[in-house]
């Protein structure tokens, strides 16, 4: 007779890449398949399998989550051009010109959209971690951003009809060509943004020359992996100028150049700032937020963090840049937006200008606001929304949804939590420099991506935060907010598996959350107890000073810390996972 704890419902497991996958497999063996009699619905979401299946693996993941309702997702790679070339070379049977976008792009957005899920990210409530604040007051970091273009100079409105939004282009032939179409309902927000490729190049020259004149290390941040036809176009133009005109000068002066995705770079610069730097954030709406944050940090610094931070990120509905049509103009011409047969807006573009068209679903927005208020009420949190309502009709629909949801809650005799609406820049500044004790910060998709990475980094490590994706119909996907740890994976391979360094905390917590949810849904008290004990064992391990290298010096008693490798940490958690009868 098996002594394993029986679990009736299957658990969806989405496998990932590199060092995170090495850790994930050991976690599943130690804390899931060994102690539990459970069916795992496993899907290979590695970058290679997404490519080989031409994106079908992502579709399979969505279908499995919708069917079974609870899953755990591991971190996966989003391939760059060089990595894609290597994968295609390893699979000559594949035609690189006919790949589905799901084969090469990040699967995260497709999965969130597929299940209609929004993200809540929170610090794991370790008792003895502290953030060793960098000295930010007077720090010599400047943020440089473009003054025009992008969302700031977009045309945006709420759809006045239910129908089809078409993006049309009229070039040299004079014949209108349909670039893109999407469905919208009356009241849905939509936005068209473009940027001037010549203005981008001019900004790049000023940016690099300024860094050279002021002898500053150079940082550039964009989201080129997800918004390849917009941010990727800007990155290519800017880095082309760097290579041809400035690299030699920068290196001769002993200066450094760093490119990183904007969310990861924002987390790195805020939590571990360089001594003297020029930080280029070409997108002006994002750049202004980060400029204002940096200016506040230089005056007030980062306060001691006395409260855990929760951030809700709206990703369902296909909204903002992540769900956009984005591509460069193929020739000079005129862009036109036609909604339900009526031309709403037209503007000139030049060959190479990046184009972005995005929309959102006002019903999905309302569902998200409802989820925000429900979570805040359950956890007794105040809510701080960040919206750009003064010139963005696109954002104003969110405040309408807030009013509608509050009225519905009042009619149901369910008082909503207290809330404030502020600009996204003020929301970010409050979250970092003036955090209240119990707060939930709702943000739109791109802002939420950047804000949550900054917050997680200030919590000590991306491995000390949890991430929960929840859909309206109750589908729950638990994940770690960190990446695949490429540098650690290279060391692992070079040492033939002998050097295995990785903080598994967030993955363990995600697995425990998923098991707890399964237990609650099938009224399995023993499984809920096991999941609760697994979380406690994780927190107790760190409380006892048993930590991985990324947390060195970040506990309240550094002298009592014991550094262990990945397996040593998993063994320490397992040893503290006491049987139910011992509790």
NORKA-V758972 format. One record per backbone hydrogen bond with DSSP energy under -1.0 kcal/mol. NH is the residue of the N-H (numbers start at 0). CO is the residue of the C=O. If there is no record, write none. Layout:
NH_CO, NH_CO
This chain:
4_34, 6_36, 10_38, 11_69, 12_40, 13_71, 14_42, 16_74, 19_483, 20_16, 21_17, 22_18, 23_19, 24_20, 25_21, 26_22, 27_23, 28_24, 29_25, 30_26, 31_27, 32_27, 33_28, 35_31, 36_4, 37_35, 40_10, 42_12, 44_14, 49_45, 50_46, 51_47, 52_48, 53_50, 54_49, 55_52, 58_54, 59_55, 60_56, 61_57, 62_58, 63_59, 64_60, 65_61, 66_62, 67_63, 68_64, 70_475, 71_11, 72_477, 73_13, 83_79, 84_80, 85_81, 86_82, 87_83, 88_84, 89_85, 93_90, 97_94, 102_99, 103_100, 104_100, 110_106, 111_107, 112_108, 113_109, 114_110, 116_111, 117_469, 118_312, 119_467, 120_310, 121_465, 122_308, 123_463, 125_123, 129_553, 132_130, 135_133, 137_297, 138_135, 140_138, 141_276, 143_278, 145_281, 149_193, 153_150, 154_191, 156_189, 158_187, 162_183, 164_181, 165_337, 166_179, 167_335, 168_176, 169_333, 173_170, 176_168, 178_166, 179_166, 181_164, 183_162, 186_158, 187_184, 189_156, 190_357, 191_154, 192_355, 194_353, 199_195, 200_196, 201_197, 202_198, 203_199, 204_200, 205_201, 206_202, 207_203, 208_204, 209_205, 210_206, 211_207, 212_208, 213_209, 215_210, 216_275, 217_255, 218_277, 219_257, 220_279, 226_222, 229_226, 230_226, 231_226, 233_229, 234_230, 235_231, 236_232, 237_233, 238_234, 239_235, 240_236, 241_237, 242_238, 243_239, 244_240, 245_241, 246_241, 249_245, 250_246, 251_247, 252_248, 253_250, 254_249, 257_217, 259_219, 261_221, 264_260, 265_261, 266_262, 267_263, 268_264, 269_265, 270_266, 271_267, 276_139, 277_216, 278_141, 279_218, 280_143, 286_282, 287_283, 288_284, 289_285, 290_286, 291_287, 292_288, 293_289, 294_290, 295_291, 296_292, 297_293, 299_295, 300_296, 309_438, 310_120, 311_440, 312_118, 313_442, 322_319, 323_320, 324_356, 326_354, 328_352, 332_348, 333_169, 334_346, 335_167, 336_344, 337_165, 338_341, 339_163, 341_338, 343_336, 344_336, 346_334, 348_332, 351_328, 352_349, 354_326, 355_192, 356_324, 357_190, 359_188, 364_360, 365_361, 366_362, 367_363, 368_364, 369_365, 370_366, 371_367, 372_368, 373_369, 374_370, 375_371, 376_372, 377_373, 378_374, 380_375, 381_437, 382_417, 383_439, 384_419, 386_421, 395_391, 396_392, 397_394, 399_395, 400_396, 401_397, 402_398, 403_399, 404_400, 405_401, 406_402, 407_403, 408_404, 409_405, 410_406, 411_407, 412_409, 413_408, 419_382, 421_384, 426_422, 427_423, 428_424, 429_425, 430_426, 431_427, 432_428, 433_429, 439_381, 440_309, 442_311, 447_443, 448_444, 449_445, 450_446, 451_447, 452_448, 453_449, 454_450, 455_451, 456_452, 457_453, 459_456, 463_460, 465_121, 466_478, 467_119, 468_476, 469_117, 470_474, 473_470, 475_68, 476_468, 477_70, 478_466, 488_484, 489_485, 490_486, 491_487, 492_488, 493_489, 494_490, 495_492, 496_491, 497_494, 507_503, 508_504, 509_505, 510_506, 511_507, 512_508, 513_509, 514_510, 515_511, 516_512, 517_513, 518_514, 519_515, 520_516, 521_517, 523_518, 524_522, 527_523, 528_524, 529_525, 530_526, 531_527, 532_528, 533_529, 534_530, 535_531, 536_532, 537_533, 538_534, 539_535, 540_536, 541_537, 542_538, 543_539, 544_541, 545_540, 546_561, 550_547, 551_548, 553_550, 555_127, 559_556, 560_557, 561_544, 563_546, 565_499, 568_564, 569_565, 570_566, 571_567, 572_568, 573_569, 574_570, 577_575, 581_578, 582_579
